[in-house]
């Protein structure tokens, strides 16, 4: 849990019986998908599963997709 909270963009929200609910966000240096793959290398981690993905366009992408 400490290793995930120490990772920029990663945050543990709940933990019970060895299972955790974690959010991971893109950072300037690393995409969330890369951070998720890195979590497989944390000692004691047996499995990491993406169960929900949310994406919001930002900047020019957000305004370009808005209806007029």
ChimeraX commands (.cxc) that place a marker at each C-alpha (Angstrom):
marker #1 position 0.00,0.00,0.00 radius 0.5
marker #1 position 2.83,2.39,0.86 radius 0.5
marker #1 position 4.51,1.80,-2.52 radius 0.5
marker #1 position 1.31,2.67,-4.40 radius 0.5
marker #1 position 0.61,5.80,-2.35 radius 0.5
marker #1 position 4.23,6.89,-2.88 radius 0.5
marker #1 position 3.77,6.68,-6.65 radius 0.5
marker #1 position 2.80,9.94,-8.31 radius 0.5
marker #1 position -0.67,9.43,-9.79 radius 0.5
marker #1 position -1.50,6.39,-7.62 radius 0.5
marker #1 position -3.77,6.39,-4.57 radius 0.5
marker #1 position -5.18,3.59,-2.41 radius 0.5
marker #1 position -8.80,4.29,-1.44 radius 0.5
marker #1 position -9.69,1.09,0.42 radius 0.5
marker #1 position -8.01,-2.09,1.63 radius 0.5
marker #1 position -9.58,-5.24,3.04 radius 0.5
marker #1 position -8.23,-8.79,3.35 radius 0.5
marker #1 position -5.23,-7.98,1.15 radius 0.5
marker #1 position -7.32,-6.48,-1.66 radius 0.5
marker #1 position -7.16,-2.80,-2.56 radius 0.5
marker #1 position -9.15,-0.24,-4.47 radius 0.5
marker #1 position -6.67,2.02,-6.25 radius 0.5
marker #1 position -6.98,4.92,-8.66 radius 0.5
marker #1 position -4.20,5.67,-11.11 radius 0.5
marker #1 position -3.96,8.83,-13.19 radius 0.5
marker #1 position -1.61,9.84,-15.97 radius 0.5
marker #1 position 1.27,12.07,-14.90 radius 0.5
marker #1 position 3.61,14.20,-16.97 radius 0.5
marker #1 position 6.23,11.42,-16.86 radius 0.5
marker #1 position 4.15,8.25,-17.12 radius 0.5
marker #1 position 0.82,7.07,-18.47 radius 0.5
marker #1 position -1.57,5.29,-16.12 radius 0.5
marker #1 position -1.21,2.08,-18.15 radius 0.5
marker #1 position 2.56,2.12,-17.52 radius 0.5
marker #1 position 2.01,2.66,-13.80 radius 0.5
marker #1 position -0.41,-0.28,-13.69 radius 0.5
marker #1 position 2.20,-2.50,-15.35 radius 0.5
marker #1 position 4.81,-1.28,-12.82 radius 0.5
marker #1 position 2.52,-2.34,-9.95 radius 0.5
marker #1 position 3.05,-5.97,-10.99 radius 0.5
marker #1 position 6.67,-5.55,-9.81 radius 0.5
marker #1 position 5.80,-4.40,-6.27 radius 0.5
marker #1 position 6.82,-7.12,-3.78 radius 0.5
marker #1 position 3.75,-8.94,-2.48 radius 0.5
marker #1 position 1.50,-7.97,-5.40 radius 0.5
marker #1 position 0.05,-11.10,-6.96 radius 0.5
marker #1 position -2.30,-9.55,-9.51 radius 0.5
marker #1 position -3.38,-6.15,-10.82 radius 0.5
marker #1 position -6.66,-5.91,-12.72 radius 0.5
marker #1 position -8.12,-2.88,-14.46 radius 0.5
marker #1 position -11.83,-2.90,-13.69 radius 0.5
marker #1 position -12.88,0.58,-14.78 radius 0.5
marker #1 position -11.43,3.16,-17.15 radius 0.5
marker #1 position -12.59,6.77,-17.44 radius 0.5
marker #1 position -11.23,9.22,-19.97 radius 0.5
marker #1 position -12.02,12.91,-20.35 radius 0.5
marker #1 position -10.58,14.89,-23.23 radius 0.5
marker #1 position -8.61,17.96,-22.24 radius 0.5
marker #1 position -7.49,21.16,-23.89 radius 0.5
marker #1 position -8.15,21.43,-27.62 radius 0.5
marker #1 position -9.64,17.92,-27.70 radius 0.5
marker #1 position -12.36,18.92,-25.23 radius 0.5
marker #1 position -13.44,22.00,-27.14 radius 0.5
marker #1 position -13.24,20.30,-30.54 radius 0.5
marker #1 position -15.76,17.63,-29.52 radius 0.5
marker #1 position -18.30,20.10,-28.12 radius 0.5
marker #1 position -21.45,20.61,-30.26 radius 0.5
marker #1 position -21.94,24.13,-31.56 radius 0.5
marker link #1:1,2 radius 0.2
marker link #1:2,3 radius 0.2
marker link #1:3,4 radius 0.2
marker link #1:4,5 radius 0.2
marker link #1:5,6 radius 0.2
marker link #1:6,7 radius 0.2
marker link #1:7,8 radius 0.2
marker link #1:8,9 radius 0.2
marker link #1:9,10 radius 0.2
marker link #1:10,11 radius 0.2
marker link #1:11,12 radius 0.2
marker link #1:12,13 radius 0.2
marker link #1:13,14 radius 0.2
marker link #1:14,15 radius 0.2
marker link #1:15,16 radius 0.2
marker link #1:16,17 radius 0.2
marker link #1:17,18 radius 0.2
marker link #1:18,19 radius 0.2
marker link #1:19,20 radius 0.2
marker link #1:20,21 radius 0.2
marker link #1:21,22 radius 0.2
marker link #1:22,23 radius 0.2
marker link #1:23,24 radius 0.2
marker link #1:24,25 radius 0.2
marker link #1:25,26 radius 0.2
marker link #1:26,27 radius 0.2
marker link #1:27,28 radius 0.2
marker link #1:28,29 radius 0.2
marker link #1:29,30 radius 0.2
marker link #1:30,31 radius 0.2
marker link #1:31,32 radius 0.2
marker link #1:32,33 radius 0.2
marker link #1:33,34 radius 0.2
marker link #1:34,35 radius 0.2
marker link #1:35,36 radius 0.2
marker link #1:36,37 radius 0.2
marker link #1:37,38 radius 0.2
marker link #1:38,39 radius 0.2
marker link #1:39,40 radius 0.2
marker link #1:40,41 radius 0.2
marker link #1:41,42 radius 0.2
marker link #1:42,43 radius 0.2
marker link #1:43,44 radius 0.2
marker link #1:44,45 radius 0.2
marker link #1:45,46 radius 0.2
marker link #1:46,47 radius 0.2
marker link #1:47,48 radius 0.2
marker link #1:48,49 radius 0.2
marker link #1:49,50 radius 0.2
marker link #1:50,51 radius 0.2
marker link #1:51,52 radius 0.2
marker link #1:52,53 radius 0.2
marker link #1:53,54 radius 0.2
marker link #1:54,55 radius 0.2
marker link #1:55,56 radius 0.2
marker link #1:56,57 radius 0.2
marker link #1:57,58 radius 0.2
marker link #1:58,59 radius 0.2
marker link #1:59,60 radius 0.2
marker link #1:60,61 radius 0.2
marker link #1:61,62 radius 0.2
marker link #1:62,63 radius 0.2
marker link #1:63,64 radius 0.2
marker link #1:64,65 radius 0.2
marker link #1:65,66 radius 0.2
marker link #1:66,67 radius 0.2
marker link #1:67,68 radius 0.2
view
